[in-house]
Amino acid sequence: MIKHIHTTNFTDSQRLFHGRGHAYQHLSHVNVDWLPPVMLITLYQDVEQDWLLTQAKAIALLTNECRSVQVQRRYQKFAPTEVLLGDAIEQTIVSENGLNYHIELGRAQNSGLFLDMSCGRTWVQANAQDKNVLNLFAYTCAFSVAATAGGAKQVVNIDLSKASLSKGRANHQLNNLAKKNGKQVVFEGVDIFKSNSRIKKYGQYDLLICDPPSFQMGSVHIERDYAKIIRRIPQWMNADAKLVLCLNSPDLDEEFLKNEVARECPECIFLQRIANPSVFKEAYSGKGLKVLIFQYKPTQ
């Protein structure tokens, strides 16, 4: 595994090895992330402990900044995390594209920042100037941090989890972006599918970011529910608004999303797909993250 890691820049948080893309034989059950100063190995099936410790020791030597190597076992209930080498670090602050984010290790399945979305956040930061932004499924509000840093006049974060939005507030405070130069950041802990009036309250919007989970028990089944979001675009968005529509499901390709948009809101024109970071290699087309940019062009 270690021979496939070629990066020499350990300043920003990043994925170092993406086995889940099935591009490396016999390693589809392993990912490695750099969350300074922690190297995090994520396993999706059991491995020999000797092999794991050998990899951990080699990874620890990649940079002098590494203070801890940890393993998260996604194949076990609650995805427990344990320290293999070094310090028992449970919280850290990482950087990406000049912005900082709180990271938590060992408390939940996800650490607080999805590394495959870094190019999407970069695009948003570069295209948010003076925009009124709607951020759906905001999680810890990393997109909102990027948009606010990019000059958005307002960002409205919507997520069912108030705990995640609380972490989002902390991320804005970390970057001195809670409210600056008249910019407003809104956090609404509501169900997207049941709170249309709350969403419309802060509109109309110039930029929509929609990054839904593929499935969340009792709240989201994206193959069924994406259409419900897309058909509300005319209610929410200004003419010529940009749309960042994301799809995480390995079972649905970008054509699924394009077809949903064509059926539910044909006034939306496809512009481009944002490439994922190069480390996220996929052996099979359509399996990885899809980030598609559309523009809303209503007929007069």
Secondary structure, 3 states (H helix, E strand, C coil): CHHHCCCCCCCCCEEEEEHHHCCCCCCCCEEEEEECCEEEEEECCCCCHHHHHHHHHHHHCCCCCCCEEEEEECCCCCCCEEEEEECCCCEEEEEECCEEEEEECCCCCCCCCCHHHHHHHHHHHHHCCCCEEEEECCCCCHHHHHHHHCCCCEEEEECCCHHHHHHHHHHHHHCCCCCCCCCEEEEECCCCCCCHHHHHHCCCEEEEEECCCCEECCCEEHHHHHHHHHCCHHHHEEEEEEEEEEECCCCCCHHHHHHHHHHHCCCEEEEEECCCCCCCCCCCCCCCCEEEEEEECCCC
